[in-house]
Structure formats: C-alpha cells, structure tokens
Amino acid sequence: MSTARRDGAPDFASLRVPGEEQARRRALAVARAALEDRPEVRSSAPRLRALTVVVGAVVVVAVVALGLTAPGRAAAEWVGSHLSELTGRDSQPARRATAPPAPYAHLPGGGRLLAVDDQGVFAFGIGPAPRQLLGRVDTAAWSPHGRFAIAVRGIELIAVDLHGRRRWSHAERVAIRWPVWSPSGFRVAYVTGTQRGGRAIHVIAGDGTNPHVLAGSGRTRPVWQPGVAPAERLATVDAANRVVLRDADSGRALWRARMVRAPRALAFTPDGRRLLVLERDRVLTLDAATGRRRAATRRTPDIINIAIAPRPDHAGYALLRRRLAPVRQTEVVLGRSVVLADPGRIRSIAFSPHGDWLAADRAGVDGWDLVHLDATTVDRSRTLAAGRGARLSGWCCG
C-alpha cells in the first residue's frame, strides 16, 4: 500500500489505523496554536528557542497521539522536517561560528594551491583550512578552472571534485605518470610505460571516456598548447629526443624539432605562441606554429636547470636551477635577478594566477615560501604552513 504523495509527504488519508485522522488534526491544531500564540521577540536567539520548542511539541504530540504506530512515526517525522517551511527557519541546528585558523585565513595571490603528501591530496584557498580531496596518491594536478583535480595512484587515474567526490576513474595495465588537463577541460593526457620498456602518451576525455594511445613518448612531461581552441594540441618529446607538436585527436605531428639531448621540461608561454624548451644549461624558445628556433640563452657552466614556469599576465619566466660553483645552492631566477636562494633543495615553483606571487617548495621545511614580486625583485614574503613533506602540485584559477 502506498503511503506517500509525489511531494514526499505521507498520504494520511490512506492510513487505515483507526482514530489517526482525528489525532493528526489535534496535533496540527496544537502546532498552529503554539505558532500563533508565541510572543513577539526581537532577538533571533529567543525566537529560535521558541521555534525549537514548537518543533518538539509538534513531534511529541504527533507521536503520542498516533499511538507510536509506524505510520504515526512517519507522520511525526514529516511534520518535524517540514516545519521549517512554515516558520521560515532551517530545520538544522544553528552552528556557532568559529574563527578560521590564522595560517589559512588568506592565500596571497588568490586562486587555489594543490598539495600532495603522504596522507593524500589537499587544496588550499577554498576554505579556512586545507581541504583533503583524496587519500594517498602519487601525483596530482588541477583542471583548467580548478573545479577538479586529476590524480594518479599506481595504475589508476582519478578525477575528483572540490568536495572530495570521485567523478570518474580509469585504470591501465602499467603505471601512469604526468597527468595534465587540457586548457579546454575536454581532455586529459598522461604517460604510461609499455610492456617493452618504452613509454606512450594517452589521451582520455575529460569525463573519463574514450581513452586511446596518442603516440610514443620520451622522458619528458607533455604540455598542452593554450590559445588554440577549439583545436587541442600537445607538445611532447619522442624517443629520438625530438620536440613534437601533435593534434590531440588524430595524433598527427604538426612539426618536429630535433634536440641534442632530451629536454628536461617543456612550457608554453601564456598566449601559446612560443614553446620554451628547458635543457640542462640553457633555455630554447621555439615558434609554436612552426617549431623553428627563435632564441636561446647562453650556456651557463656550473648550472643544472631543474624546472621552468612562465609568468601569467607578464613577459618572461621563472627558472629553478641548481648552482654548483662558486657556492652550491638552489636558485629561483626571474630575468637576471635571483629572487630566492637556498643551500638545500627547492623541489618546485609555481606562479599565482596573475603572476604577482611565486610559491617555492623547499624540501624538509614545514611550509612553502610565498614571495610577492615587484617587477623582478621581491618586496615582501610569507610562509604558508603546508606540513612537512607536502609537495607543491600547482597553483591555478584566479
């Protein structure tokens, strides 16, 4: 026997327990009388207490009057849950506001930071404290608008939203590495090792469908070209150390540029017109339309380049490098200025969405250095408490 209407309310007329209709009317009469006769109050706290008493009275009267039968309990629960619609108050108890922890009250530069540590994936900048999105993973990266994160756990690729809900996952036969979301959000690229020891680039739709192998891969993370929508193009390095720009759907190579050694990293300028190629001791600039070399920095002895980060909304890029002499240290260089130096190891760097702040992930430290940049110099800095071992995985989305 059905006992509910389409709006979710119990159909009291269909309940055949004797005397329940009369009890229901008495319960509702008590509720109306309590609401109409309550005194006018000015402060919200006394009014909320009065409404709480009314809710309790209605539920108790309904349960007692209906003799604690199963339909009676259903009626009482419905009255209690829907009384807020009559009073204009939320049925959930009010929560006392608490001040957010000071270290996370504000993220300089705006946007959202992504971190990975031994406990899982955490997002900074979407609440008063870091929010855990997933458990332990190998690596993670933002979607283009920071609404999702893509993570790798062994052979599994996982997409998760900002509330920690899995949206989809995909498994390969071998380990996955270097996941990267396209600027449009419609595709995700990643690299796997093949059974024969080589590597392959895969592309999967942004909703987790249609995974396919795009091409073979070398030892460098692929990067998406911005500013070419609706086309989707991916810069990669092949097994012959050539930089290749490919169509992300067909896999067709648009151009190839030969390198002496495998590049350490690739990075497009924000407008997508130039491709920066990081070598051990210099940076090459390629024309993104043709692959032709446009510029190259002078080779620098006693320097090992580690990472490169184009500066959003500005010209130039930041370079993370290891200096071997005369003083051994890790440096972050912007233009010709060293903006950060540490005798230990800096693992990664990332710009804020507008390029006015730079985050540096120093190994063995409980936080990240955040420095505000005035042109190519630092005018102020602070430390973001990220927890020991937390690895910086991206800063996005102004």
Wavefront OBJ file of the C-alpha trace (Angstrom):
o trace
v 0.000 0.000 0.000
v 1.424 3.391 -0.990
v 1.508 5.917 1.865
v 3.245 8.882 0.198
v 2.308 11.559 -2.248
v 4.597 12.864 -5.025
v 5.753 15.781 -2.875
v 7.238 13.344 -0.339
v 4.565 13.893 2.353
v 2.787 10.874 3.890
v -0.711 10.345 2.499
v -2.562 10.405 5.837
v -5.911 9.618 4.269
v -4.676 6.213 3.067
v -3.516 5.097 6.534
v -6.142 2.756 7.866
v -5.289 2.865 11.601
v -8.498 3.827 13.473
v -8.557 7.278 15.037
v -5.398 8.558 13.368
v -7.140 11.229 11.283
v -8.603 12.765 14.426
v -5.205 12.579 16.176
v -3.489 14.245 13.213
v -5.952 17.138 13.298
v -5.435 17.607 17.045
v -1.636 17.632 16.545
v -1.803 20.261 13.798
v -4.186 22.345 15.891
v -1.673 22.318 18.748
v 1.088 23.375 16.336
v -0.937 26.251 14.904
v -1.908 27.447 18.358
v 1.698 27.383 19.501
v 2.798 29.387 16.456
v 0.001 31.946 16.686
v 0.249 32.479 20.453
v 4.045 32.767 20.705
v 5.132 36.242 21.926
v 6.808 38.681 19.588
v 10.584 38.646 20.135
v 13.224 40.940 18.751
v 16.410 38.936 19.075
v 16.983 35.900 16.849
v 18.179 33.637 19.697
v 14.921 33.689 21.776
v 12.899 33.284 18.576
v 14.965 30.284 17.574
v 14.471 28.761 21.034
v 10.711 29.317 20.765
v 10.624 27.609 17.375
v 12.641 24.715 18.735
v 10.039 24.249 21.473
v 7.297 24.296 18.839
v 9.052 21.673 16.727
v 9.490 19.453 19.749
v 5.853 19.912 20.789
v 4.540 19.047 17.352
v 6.648 15.916 17.003
v 5.866 14.695 20.521
v 2.128 15.359 20.188
v 2.030 13.675 16.781
v 3.870 10.580 18.005
v 1.792 10.235 21.197
v -1.495 10.997 19.500
v -0.838 8.455 16.752
v -0.014 5.783 19.272
v 3.602 5.276 18.120
v 2.422 3.265 15.134
v 4.760 3.075 12.113
v 2.514 5.424 10.069
v 2.306 7.677 13.097
v 6.081 7.899 13.405
v 6.305 8.666 9.678
v 3.775 11.471 10.087
v 5.665 12.927 13.059
v 8.985 12.836 11.205
v 7.438 14.564 8.200
v 5.921 17.306 10.352
v 9.252 17.904 12.086
v 11.242 18.025 8.849
v 8.762 20.313 7.070
v 8.016 22.727 9.914
v 10.897 24.911 8.735
v 8.895 25.674 5.603
v 6.135 27.117 7.805
v 8.409 29.084 10.112
v 10.992 30.196 7.569
v 13.793 28.622 9.599
v 16.215 25.920 8.613
v 15.434 22.630 10.337
v 19.128 22.057 11.122
v 20.506 23.427 14.406
v 22.490 26.626 14.145
v 26.253 26.245 14.306
v 28.388 28.608 16.286
v 30.770 30.496 14.019
v 34.446 29.922 14.690
v 37.373 31.995 13.545
v 39.418 30.305 10.775
v 42.951 29.227 11.621
v 45.308 32.133 11.046
v 47.757 30.403 8.653
v 44.975 29.675 6.147
v 42.784 32.733 6.544
v 44.078 34.231 3.295
v 46.027 32.902 0.332
v 48.181 35.666 -1.163
v 47.730 35.935 -4.896
v 44.298 34.309 -4.834
v 43.436 31.133 -6.669
v 43.992 27.637 -5.307
v 47.077 25.652 -4.405
v 47.285 21.881 -4.709
v 49.492 19.759 -2.464
v 50.322 16.053 -2.241
v 51.800 14.432 0.864
v 51.879 11.005 2.492
v 48.280 11.434 3.659
v 46.713 12.439 0.362
v 45.752 15.378 -1.872
v 44.961 18.754 -0.261
v 43.616 22.015 -1.685
v 44.462 25.449 -0.250
v 42.371 28.547 -0.898
v 38.838 27.059 -0.988
v 38.110 27.342 2.731
v 39.541 28.405 6.085
v 41.771 25.318 6.219
v 43.345 22.893 3.738
v 40.722 20.530 2.347
v 41.571 16.901 1.686
v 40.280 15.744 -1.684
v 41.687 12.216 -1.842
v 43.751 9.750 0.120
v 47.315 8.842 -0.655
v 48.303 9.229 -4.319
v 51.487 9.517 -6.369
v 50.831 12.870 -8.038
v 48.023 15.315 -8.827
v 47.201 18.335 -11.000
v 44.415 20.907 -11.372
v 41.790 21.063 -14.078
v 41.978 24.334 -16.069
v 39.448 26.169 -13.864
v 40.335 24.473 -10.593
v 36.957 22.741 -10.229
v 38.516 19.287 -10.313
v 41.828 17.626 -9.651
v 43.303 14.710 -11.556
v 45.415 12.274 -9.551
v 47.428 9.107 -10.122
v 47.545 6.131 -7.801
v 49.737 3.458 -9.375
v 47.877 2.279 -12.496
v 44.732 4.300 -11.706
v 43.792 7.760 -12.966
v 41.235 9.503 -10.714
v 39.196 12.690 -11.232
v 37.826 14.246 -8.040
v 35.823 17.417 -7.344
v 36.392 20.033 -4.654
v 34.210 18.135 -2.186
v 36.353 15.025 -2.459
v 33.839 13.104 -4.573
v 35.212 10.807 -7.250
v 33.788 11.807 -10.621
v 35.450 9.035 -12.603
v 38.491 6.783 -12.689
v 40.392 4.815 -15.310
v 42.937 2.028 -14.937
v 45.823 0.998 -17.189
v 47.890 -2.181 -17.153
v 51.081 -0.349 -16.199
v 51.943 2.639 -14.033
v 50.643 6.088 -15.006
v 52.588 9.327 -14.667
v 52.416 13.010 -15.631
v 48.654 13.651 -15.839
v 47.808 17.027 -17.358
v 44.403 18.529 -18.158
v 43.902 20.437 -21.435
v 43.040 24.181 -21.290
v 39.508 23.477 -22.558
v 38.900 20.809 -19.915
v 37.763 18.341 -22.601
v 40.841 16.080 -22.472
v 43.457 14.707 -20.112
v 46.852 13.479 -21.270
v 49.118 11.104 -19.356
v 52.090 8.856 -19.962
v 52.499 5.150 -19.283
v 55.403 2.748 -19.580
v 54.765 -0.003 -22.100
v 55.363 -3.716 -21.648
v 58.539 -3.482 -23.762
v 60.043 -0.771 -21.615
v 59.106 2.216 -23.765
v 56.602 4.960 -22.986
v 53.331 6.008 -24.586
v 51.181 9.141 -24.408
v 47.489 8.550 -23.810
v 44.557 10.938 -24.115
v 41.207 10.460 -22.371
v 38.104 12.661 -22.495
v 37.500 14.995 -19.569
v 34.573 12.839 -18.440
v 36.687 9.662 -18.338
v 35.555 8.194 -21.654
v 37.327 7.254 -24.902
v 40.884 6.543 -23.691
v 43.361 5.967 -26.520
v 47.085 5.926 -27.217
v 48.233 9.084 -28.986
v 51.907 8.352 -29.705
v 55.155 7.081 -28.278
v 56.826 9.214 -25.639
v 60.253 10.086 -24.382
v 61.276 11.046 -20.841
v 59.650 14.485 -20.699
v 56.223 15.537 -19.419
v 53.847 16.575 -22.259
v 52.239 20.043 -22.178
v 49.074 21.416 -23.780
v 49.187 24.458 -26.042
v 46.909 27.278 -24.802
v 45.044 29.719 -27.009
v 44.268 27.414 -29.938
v 40.715 26.281 -29.067
v 38.727 24.559 -30.457
v 41.842 22.700 -31.585
v 43.697 20.655 -28.964
v 47.458 20.365 -29.415
v 50.010 18.638 -27.260
v 53.764 19.266 -27.204
v 55.711 16.096 -26.489
v 59.201 14.647 -26.723
v 59.639 11.391 -28.623
v 62.142 8.575 -28.113
v 64.559 10.272 -30.549
v 64.705 13.418 -28.366
v 62.665 15.447 -30.858
v 60.129 18.006 -29.654
v 56.852 17.271 -31.436
v 53.598 19.224 -31.609
v 50.693 16.826 -32.155
v 46.992 17.031 -32.799
v 45.427 15.544 -29.673
v 42.684 13.670 -31.539
v 44.441 12.186 -34.544
v 47.966 12.065 -33.142
v 49.256 13.698 -36.346
v 52.569 15.533 -35.935
v 52.294 19.201 -36.959
v 56.054 19.740 -36.681
v 59.212 18.235 -35.166
v 62.309 19.963 -33.789
v 65.458 17.920 -33.193
v 67.350 18.310 -29.917
v 70.833 17.121 -29.000
v 69.650 15.767 -25.638
v 66.219 15.074 -24.219
v 64.753 18.321 -22.848
v 64.224 18.446 -19.103
v 60.893 20.269 -19.431
v 58.561 21.969 -21.888
v 56.381 25.023 -21.211
v 54.225 27.224 -23.435
v 54.056 30.963 -22.923
v 50.566 32.021 -21.687
v 49.494 33.148 -25.174
v 50.567 29.832 -26.718
v 52.790 31.447 -29.352
v 56.131 30.268 -28.005
v 57.317 26.951 -26.637
v 60.090 27.069 -24.027
v 62.432 24.078 -24.047
v 64.474 23.595 -20.898
v 67.872 21.976 -21.385
v 70.452 21.243 -18.706
v 72.307 24.530 -19.085
v 70.119 26.768 -21.281
v 66.591 27.618 -22.466
v 65.488 27.444 -26.099
v 62.490 29.335 -27.464
v 60.624 27.735 -30.380
v 57.917 29.227 -32.573
v 54.798 27.277 -31.643
v 53.388 27.489 -35.173
v 56.435 26.108 -36.992
v 58.854 24.661 -34.424
v 61.635 26.963 -35.600
v 64.128 28.257 -33.060
v 63.524 31.893 -32.142
v 66.005 32.389 -29.312
v 68.376 30.608 -26.959
v 70.017 31.665 -23.725
v 73.750 31.436 -23.337
v 75.024 28.149 -21.983
v 75.925 28.606 -18.338
v 78.662 26.459 -16.781
v 78.189 25.051 -13.285
v 74.397 25.287 -13.624
v 71.826 22.490 -13.749
v 68.340 23.619 -14.736
v 65.508 21.872 -12.879
v 62.184 23.487 -13.837
v 60.691 26.414 -15.729
v 57.455 28.365 -15.070
v 56.089 31.006 -17.491
v 54.763 34.073 -15.680
v 50.995 34.666 -16.197
v 49.974 38.172 -17.307
v 53.643 39.118 -17.656
v 56.537 38.563 -20.007
v 59.290 36.127 -19.103
v 59.531 33.108 -16.875
v 61.000 31.878 -13.623
v 63.785 29.338 -13.697
v 64.549 26.840 -10.943
v 68.178 25.747 -11.091
v 70.997 24.223 -9.081
v 74.262 26.195 -8.894
v 77.390 24.094 -8.377
v 80.005 26.843 -8.014
v 81.291 29.049 -6.500
v 78.556 28.415 -3.885
v 76.395 25.324 -4.014
v 72.758 26.394 -3.742
v 69.357 26.145 -5.380
v 68.147 29.344 -7.012
v 64.935 30.771 -8.403
v 65.787 33.240 -11.151
v 63.424 35.764 -12.729
v 65.026 37.609 -15.621
v 68.555 38.293 -14.368
v 67.586 38.507 -10.718
v 67.896 35.717 -8.171
v 64.671 36.084 -6.167
v 65.230 33.051 -3.916
v 68.310 31.057 -2.923
v 68.635 28.114 -0.578
v 71.616 25.880 0.266
v 69.182 22.944 0.340
v 66.808 21.729 -2.330
v 63.838 23.582 -3.810
v 61.665 20.932 -5.431
v 59.257 23.017 -7.492
v 57.905 26.501 -8.173
v 54.534 27.892 -9.266
v 53.139 31.326 -10.082
v 49.857 32.679 -8.745
v 47.103 33.098 -11.375
v 48.110 36.706 -12.120
v 51.845 36.212 -11.791
v 52.342 38.597 -8.876
v 53.225 35.886 -6.327
v 55.594 32.938 -6.605
v 55.471 29.790 -4.471
v 58.617 27.774 -3.841
v 58.524 24.281 -2.365
v 61.586 23.760 -0.192
v 62.355 20.179 0.829
v 62.468 19.456 4.565
v 60.514 22.571 5.549
v 57.006 22.648 7.048
v 55.815 25.326 4.637
v 56.247 26.932 1.246
v 57.836 30.304 0.576
v 55.388 32.760 -0.993
v 57.086 35.864 -2.367
v 55.458 38.942 -3.832
v 57.214 40.170 -6.960
v 57.673 43.788 -7.923
v 58.994 43.527 -11.494
v 61.915 41.132 -10.936
v 62.530 41.753 -7.245
v 60.883 40.543 -4.040
v 59.206 43.273 -1.988
v 57.609 41.030 0.662
v 57.223 37.374 1.509
v 55.499 34.962 3.866
v 55.395 31.261 4.608
v 52.361 29.080 4.016
v 52.168 26.237 6.522
v 51.736 23.221 4.263
v 53.022 20.444 6.524
v 56.294 18.582 6.369
v 56.634 16.570 3.191
v 53.830 18.341 1.303
v 54.752 18.675 -2.365
v 53.502 21.652 -4.337
v 51.488 20.375 -7.318
v 50.024 23.501 -8.863
v 48.533 26.987 -8.434
v 45.638 27.947 -10.597
v 42.463 29.843 -11.231
v 42.181 33.492 -10.355
l 1 2 3 4 5 6 7 8 9 10 11 12 13 14 15 16 17 18 19 20 21 22 23 24 25 26 27 28 29 30 31 32 33 34 35 36 37 38 39 40 41 42 43 44 45 46 47 48 49 50 51 52 53 54 55 56 57 58 59 60 61 62 63 64 65 66 67 68 69 70 71 72 73 74 75 76 77 78 79 80 81 82 83 84 85 86 87 88 89 90 91 92 93 94 95 96 97 98 99 100 101 102 103 104 105 106 107 108 109 110 111 112 113 114 115 116 117 118 119 120 121 122 123 124 125 126 127 128 129 130 131 132 133 134 135 136 137 138 139 140 141 142 143 144 145 146 147 148 149 150 151 152 153 154 155 156 157 158 159 160 161 162 163 164 165 166 167 168 169 170 171 172 173 174 175 176 177 178 179 180 181 182 183 184 185 186 187 188 189 190 191 192 193 194 195 196 197 198 199 200 201 202 203 204 205 206 207 208 209 210 211 212 213 214 215 216 217 218 219 220 221 222 223 224 225 226 227 228 229 230 231 232 233 234 235 236 237 238 239 240 241 242 243 244 245 246 247 248 249 250 251 252 253 254 255 256 257 258 259 260 261 262 263 264 265 266 267 268 269 270 271 272 273 274 275 276 277 278 279 280 281 282 283 284 285 286 287 288 289 290 291 292 293 294 295 296 297 298 299 300 301 302 303 304 305 306 307 308 309 310 311 312 313 314 315 316 317 318 319 320 321 322 323 324 325 326 327 328 329 330 331 332 333 334 335 336 337 338 339 340 341 342 343 344 345 346 347 348 349 350 351 352 353 354 355 356 357 358 359 360 361 362 363 364 365 366 367 368 369 370 371 372 373 374 375 376 377 378 379 380 381 382 383 384 385 386 387 388 389 390 391 392 393 394 395 396 397 398
